[in-house]
Amino acid sequence: MVAVRDRLSNLSEKLLRHSNGDGIGDIAGITSRLDYLQRLGVGLLWLSPIFKSPMDDNGYDISDYQAIAPEFGSFDDFDELLSEARKRDIGILLDLVVNHTSDEHVWFQEARKSRDNPFRDYYVWRDPTDKGGLPNQLNSDFGGPAWTFESATGQYYFHQFSHRQPDLNWENADMRRDIYGMMNWWLDKGIAGFRMDVIDRIGKQVDEGVTTDGPHLHDYLQEMHRETLAGRDVLTVGEAWSATPGSALLYTGRARNELSMIFQFEHVTQQWDKVYGKWKPKPFDLVGLKSVLGKWQMALSDDGWNSLFWGNHDLPRAVSRYGDAAGFHRESATMLATALHFLKGTPFVYQGEEIGMTNAAFSSIDQYKDIETLNMHRLHVEAGRSSEEFIAGANQNGRDNARTPMQWSAAPNGGFTTGVPWIETNPNFLRINAETEMGDERSIWNHYRRLIELRKRHPIMVHGAFQSYLDQHPKLFVYTRRLGDERIVVMANFSADIVTATLPTELSTQGRTLITNYEPRERLEGNIEMKPYEAFALLEETLVAVADDNKAESALPAELTKALEPQA
């Protein structure tokens, strides 16, 4: 797994793009955009679920693990995607959902027929209480009880999400065997690995009220590794909302034989309200964010591996959450990219992040498609919150912010479809789109491209040790990466203010700017003034020999190539 980590320059999740004008993205649409991803420098492409599904939860409710959803295309389409991606040195990562299935999966259709059906124990069933009530008080993450009654067999089944997403029973060895067989079937086709949805939940112990980090979780993951992943050059990344720096090493430690890395969300949840959660986000707190990021950098510095991300299909747009999409769009988006990509770990670029796509500003609950948002809106309103107050929170943190169509051009619907898109396109596509961004050398897109190229060329960005500075500064994020005799100093201003700060003596240095969103710098010492959302990375010339041109590698592509050539 170490070899896989080291050779990956970047991962990108790209939601599906249309190819036939029906308003729904598809596999052929992805294939048509592979040159775009190759030019950006992407090494691995993570697809949201493409399996057959009734789409109750946008494909995270799988009805057949070995069939393609017809609205996304066919196996011929997938095989072409796999082949064309391989020609461009891009691996395909599938989104594996094995905590639960759709209620339309044949396993569940059989399981609900009778208590003695061979598939009954593939799921979690419990009798009503003596008084006929729920087995216990566990709730679904999408709102309401986590139990749904089946009158035909007189039992409740357990679901941590929608009632149409019954949880699998990982205590059943036959079920696990079938899961592993399915995984091997996909791996044998040549995919690059799996992103594993809510994988921290498969060890659930519902009778004890345990839904995450169950006592046999890591037993199951080690068995999964033995039966599917061992001996293969593949990458696995597990979604683990419950993970801590300590438990992360149980998943990703080199001696554990479980996963390559995990997605942890402590930097996300520390900005949520204690009562209303993400539906009432707290004001941005940079000191808190730095504390979390630094803690994870240090905890996984010598073992395990960090995944680095600002957004995904469940989270708000990065520039809307952490930057200033209105006043300093380019500056704050490029600052966020710089601050993230120089950390130790594997950077993930979510679709549209590379062009600075922003949150959607919906005004009515009818504009939302996400089942979680719709359910939580009903529950919040029933509890006394106004619809307007809930929508204000959803416009900041709701999942549909990340799911509006990719903005390819200024054509209708952002060039995503010639038909009616399945969800509204953000109207700012006329200004923010890939075609415009790619044609501007100072754009967000070209900044991401340069960061990815730098990561490929500078081993210090992959392997260098992390050290933070000015941890209590409310506006600046400052850290270094060191590998052998090399050191990079990274500074980022997370505010719209001009900020002056006194640097620690040990950061006084001179060198050349690897990348910046303003002008390059040659020297750091004493007091430093940072422009609004300014960010740069300085490679010390006191420790390494460099040419005396001091040109920023964020200039034109030809200058970038020259600046990155090995120096005598």
LINQUI-V696907 format. One record per helix or strand. SS is the DSSP state (helix for helix, strand for strand). FROM is the first residue (numbers start at 1). TO is the last residue. If there is no record, write none. Layout:
# LINQUI-V696907
ss,from,to
SS,FROM,TO
SS,FROM,TO
This chain:
# LINQUI-V696907
ss,from,to
helix,2,7
strand,11,13
strand,17,17
strand,26,26
helix,27,31
helix,34,40
strand,44,47
strand,51,53
strand,62,68
helix,75,87
strand,91,96
strand,100,100
helix,106,111
helix,120,122
strand,123,123
strand,125,127
strand,139,139
strand,145,145
strand,147,150
strand,155,158
strand,167,168
helix,173,189
strand,193,196
helix,199,201
strand,205,205
helix,206,208
strand,210,210
helix,217,229
strand,235,239
helix,245,252
strand,261,263
helix,266,269
strand,273,273
strand,277,277
helix,278,280
helix,286,299
strand,306,308
helix,318,321
helix,329,341
strand,346,350
helix,353,355
helix,365,367
helix,371,382
helix,387,397
helix,399,402
helix,412,415
helix,427,430
helix,434,438
helix,444,457
helix,459,463
strand,465,469
strand,476,483
strand,486,493
strand,499,502
helix,505,507
strand,509,516
strand,523,524
strand,527,530
strand,535,540
helix,557,564
